[in-house]
Amino acid sequence: MAELNEILRAHGSRQDALLPILHDVQAAFGHVSEVTIREIALHLNLSRAEVSGVVSFYHDYHRTPDPRPAIKLCRAESCQSRGSEALAIAAEKVAGARVRVETVYCLGLCSVGPNAMIGHEVHARLDNGKVAALIGAL
């Protein structure tokens, strides 16, 4: 709870701090729990429903911890035109249950797709071999 209080203090109590708080909570704890949602709502003078709605709307926030590493594959139109759909199928096979394969829509590198993100690092011009190597390194 001390770490949560530190995050809340760092962002102040303005309602526009909700997304930065949620990002920090997700990074610190790996998920946004019901207890955390209640504390954030109290801190920002929002309802639990408002905070919960934001958590459920954005795919980056998870309500339960998942210790597996994740690779986020872009499946926006530009990457689709460069084969991201087949790449996603291959990635799922390589990842199995050991790595989470998540879909995102646009990492901002449309001219060099298909793309993926691991942590804060973006990887471009991917093919099945490159994705398999990335997943294998996780």
Secondary structure, 3 states (H helix, E strand, C coil): CHHHHHHHHHHCCCHHHHHHHHHHHHHHHCCCCHHHHHHHHHHHCCCHHHHHHHHHHCCCCCCCCCCCCEEEEECCHHHHHCCHHHHHHHHHHHHCCCCEEEEECCCCCHHHCCCEEECCEEECCCCHHHHHHHHHHC
